[in-house]
Structures are given as structure tokens and as C-alpha cells.
Amino acid sequence: MDIDLVLAPVDGSDQSERAAEYAIAVAERYDADLHLLFVIDERLHRDIDSGTVSATAIAEEHRAFTESIRERFHDAHDGVFETSSATAFSETRLMQTPGSVVLDVAEDLNADFIVVPREEGSEEAVGRAATYVIEYASQPVLTV
């Protein structure tokens, strides 16, 4: 198998941290780069808009999470580590869901492998996306 880029969609949850660790292991094994995609779901977006959650606090949490994963990646491997974020819903596009967002980013980046967290009954954005990603991804998918 030829893997140059591993995509790890995350949402800051414990499950996504574990999935990122597996993504690091896959990247190390195949001498691949890693792209961490932070997925922001509709509930969090609404809470930020309403002021019940601080956008600055969320940004700091995401930054700390990303730095933790970046350090682990560079401790294990010398590949390229990149990040991005995406909103996992659309008020104008009915079919934009966390799963479709992950697959769109995977295609845009030409990702060769996806590692996605999965927990039954999860309310987190990426956890809810796992089944969709498994069913429709053109790349191999590892669920954790």
C-alpha cells in the first residue's frame, strides 16, 4: 500500500485524540505526512454565536490539542504535519454533514488514508461522521 498522506479528522474529544495517535502510527509506518482536520459542529457554532461558549476559549483548546498532537507526531516521525478546520454543517447546503465535510477535505487534499474516531452513540461531530466516512470513502479508513 502506498500512503503519502494520512487525514485525521478530530473534534478535541478523547476519542479523536486516540484516533490521532493511530494516525501518527500509520504515518510513521508508511513514512507519510499527517493532516489534522478540526471539525466544528453545528451545536458548538451555535453556542459560540449565542455567547454561551467563548470563541477564544475554543480556539485555545484547539490550539493546545493540535500542539499536543504535533509534538507526538514529530517525536515519532519527521514527516510534514499540517492542520485545517472545517464547519461540519451548512445552513444553505442540506447535504453538508460532518461525514461529507471529512470526505470533501480528503478529496481536496488527495489523502491516501483516513483515521476517524468512532464511538457508538457519540454526540461529537467526528464520531457521528464515522459511519458515513466508512461507507463512502474512496480511501482506506481506520476507525478507532
N, C-alpha and C positions, 0 to 999 in steps of 0.2 A: 504494500500500500504506500502510495506517495502522498505525504501530508506536508504541506508547506505552511498552512495557516489554520490554527485552531480558534474557533469562536466560542467564547464562554459568556452567554447572557446571564446577568446577575441582577439582583434587586436589593442586595445588602443583607438578606436573611442568612441564617445559619446554613440552610440547605444550599444556597448559592455559594457560600464560602467553601463548603465541601466540594461542590461541583468545580469551582475554580482550582482547587487543589488537584483534582483529577485532570483538569485541562492542562495544568502545569506538567503533570506526569506524562501526558500524551505528547505535549510539545517537546519535552525533554527526550522522550523515546524516539521520536521521529525527526529530531533536530528542526523543529518547526517554530514559527513565530506564534504569538498569542495575542488575540484581540478580546478585550473585556468590554462587553456591551452592557451598560447600565440601563435597565428598562424601568421607566416610571409609569405607574399605572394610574388609571382614572381617579381612584379614591385619593391617592396622595396628591395628585394635581388639584383636585377639588379642595382638599384640606389646606394646601398652600394658598390657593386663590381666596379661600374664606378667612385666612389668617389664623386658623386653629393650629397650623403647623408652620414653623419658621422655615422659609426657603433657605436661609443662611445655615440653619442647623442641619437641614437635609444635605446641603452642599458639603458641609464639613464631614458629615457621616460618610457620604460617598467618597470624598477625598481620602479619608482615613482608611476606608475599606480598600480603595484602589491602591493606595501606597503599601498596605499590608500585602496584597497580592503581588504587586510589583516587586517588593523585596523578596518574597518567596520564589518568584519566577527567576529573578537574577541570581539568587543563591543556588538554584538548581540548574540554570541554563543561561547561555549568553545570547539567546535569540532576541528578536525585536518584540517589545511589549507596547501595544497601543490600546487606547481606550476611546469610547464614544458613549453617547447616551441617546435614548430614543423614547418618545412618548408612545405608550402602548395602546393608544386609542385615538379615535378621531371623532369630532362632533359632526364632521361633514362626510366622512367615508365610513359607511356602515360595516364594511368588511375589514377594517383595520382593528386587529386584536393583538394581544401580546404575541401569540404564535405567528401571525402573519408579519409582524414587525421583525421578529427574530429571523424569519426566513428571507425577508426582503434585504436585511442587512447582510446575511450570509451570502446572498447572491451578489450584492453590490461589492462586497469585499473579496469575492471568489474564495470563500472559506472552504477548506477541504474536509473539515471535521467539526462537529458541534458537540459540546458537553453542556447539558442542560439539567438544572436541578428538578427533581420531581418528588413531590410528596402528596399522597392521596388526600384530597380534601383541602389542599393548600389554598389560602386566600391571597398569597403573594402573586404578583404579576407573572413572574417567570415560571413558578410552579404550576400555574394554571395553563401556561403555554406548552408545557412539555408534551402532552398527548398530541396536540396539533403538529408540533415540530417533528415528533416521531413519525406521524402518519404521512406528512407531506414533504419532508426534506429530501433533497436530491443527494445530500451528503450523508455519510455515516453519522449516526447520533449515539452518544452515550448518555444515558440518564442516570443520575445519582440521587 
